[in-house]
Amino acid sequence: MILAVRLGLIPRLGQVMDQNIQILIVNECRAYLELLRSCLASQADMEVVGEAEDLLAATKIIMESEPDVMLIDEGVLRCNDEEALASIFSRTATLALAANEDEPAVFRMIRLGAKGYVAKTAKLDEIIKAIRRVSTGEIWLPRRLLRRFLDKEICPMLREKSPKEGSGSLTLREAEVLQQLCRGLTNKEIAQQLFISEKTIKSHLRSIYKKLKVTRRFEAIRHVLTHHVKINSDQPIN
């Protein structure tokens, strides 16, 4: 079973599902589509509201039914129109199913707004858990892929040289704090990692939130996963 990491994008305390999770299944293979529909329909908190075999049909259903989650075969997402994909992903939490772990393809989907990836070989329990998580706004990725994504998308920012960036860019220290935040560390753990006080971490977080125009940890993480964050390397590290 693939190990997936929970980023805590939505608070767990007091979270109540007051209605069924409405799901759209998109798959080119009719037999596999029907198998998924049968399995998901057996879940008390899930309702399959649509089925499609291509992106065009899926888009029509999304516009009409506004499903909470789209469970889609990665093959259907092989589309060069990134603007169209981003528009679809913005309308419903998208969880991709893939036969093989295509790292560039997975990273591309996350950048465009998809919520996660699950292998077709995953057990049904894992697929169901992933659907429930992404329906609440979480990102669902295998730990290995998440680490590599962070290393490729965040760590390079620490080496950027951008002296002309304005006040909206992050300092190197803020970027380091944000990187550790995305790894799921608490303020205390981040302070220990960077050898600074927890009070200083809180100060950096306030500055990060202001610059990214967010108010909470999960919003900052989501911003990192979907945007390029500017780093100002001229400012001193503290």
WOHU-V972307 format. One record per residue. RES is the residue in one letter. OMEGA is omega in degrees with one decimal (* if undefined). Layout:
RES;OMEGA, RES;OMEGA
//
This chain:
M;178.9, I;176.5, L;179.8, A;-177.8, V;178.1, R;-177.8, L;178.7, G;-176.9, L;176.3, I;-179.6, P;180.0, R;-176.3, L;176.3, G;-177.7, Q;-177.4, V;176.1, M;-175.0, D;176.7, Q;-179.1, N;175.4, I;-179.0, Q;-170.4, I;171.4, L;178.9, I;179.4, V;-178.2, N;-179.3, E;-178.9, C;-177.4, R;-178.6, A;-179.7, Y;177.9, L;-178.9, E;177.5, L;178.3, L;-179.6, R;-179.3, S;-178.5, C;-177.3, L;-179.6, A;-179.3, S;179.7, Q;-175.0, A;-176.1, D;-177.8, M;179.2, E;177.5, V;-174.9, V;179.7, G;176.7, E;179.7, A;179.5, E;177.1, D;-174.6, L;-179.5, L;178.8, A;179.4, A;-179.6, T;179.5, K;-179.7, I;179.2, I;179.9, M;-175.5, E;-171.1, S;-179.1, E;179.6, P;178.9, D;-176.3, V;171.5, M;176.2, L;-168.4, I;176.3, D;-176.6, E;-179.9, G;179.7, V;-176.3, L;178.8, R;-176.4, C;-179.0, N;-178.7, D;-176.0, E;178.4, E;179.4, A;179.1, L;179.8, A;178.7, S;179.1, I;-178.0, F;-179.0, S;-175.7, R;-178.6, T;178.2, A;-173.9, T;177.0, L;-176.3, A;173.4, L;-177.5, A;179.2, A;-179.1, N;-179.7, E;179.3, D;-173.3, E;179.7, P;-179.4, A;179.4, V;-179.7, F;178.3, R;180.0, M;-179.4, I;178.5, R;-177.6, L;175.5, G;176.5, A;-175.7, K;179.6, G;-174.1, Y;174.6, V;178.7, A;178.0, K;-179.8, T;-179.3, A;177.0, K;-178.2, L;179.9, D;-179.7, E;178.7, I;179.8, I;178.9, K;179.7, A;178.6, I;-179.5, R;-177.9, R;-177.2, V;178.9, S;178.8, T;176.9, G;-178.7, E;172.6, I;-178.3, W;178.5, L;171.8, P;-177.2, R;-178.4, R;179.7, L;179.6, L;179.1, R;-178.5, R;178.3, F;179.3, L;-179.9, D;-178.4, K;-173.0, E;-174.8, I;-177.6, C;178.4, P;179.2, M;-178.3, L;-178.0, R;-178.1, E;174.5, K;-177.6, S;-175.7, P;-176.3, K;-179.4, E;-179.4, G;-175.8, S;-179.7, G;179.9, S;-178.6, L;171.6, T;178.2, L;179.8, R;177.9, E;178.0, A;177.4, E;178.2, V;-180.0, L;178.4, Q;179.8, Q;176.7, L;-179.6, C;177.0, R;175.2, G;-178.6, L;174.7, T;178.0, N;-179.8, K;-179.6, E;177.7, I;179.3, A;179.2, Q;-179.5, Q;-174.8, L;177.1, F;174.3, I;-175.7, S;177.6, E;177.6, K;178.2, T;177.4, I;179.8, K;178.3, S;178.0, H;-179.4, L;177.7, R;179.5, S;179.3, I;-179.2, Y;-179.2, K;-177.7, K;179.6, L;-179.5, K;175.6, V;-178.3, T;-176.5, R;-177.5, R;-175.8, F;178.3, E;177.7, A;178.9, I;179.3, R;179.1, H;179.8, V;-177.5, L;-174.6, T;-179.0, H;171.8, H;-178.2, V;-178.0, K;179.1, I;176.8, N;-174.4, S;-178.4, D;-176.9, Q;-177.9, P;177.2, I;177.0, N;*
//
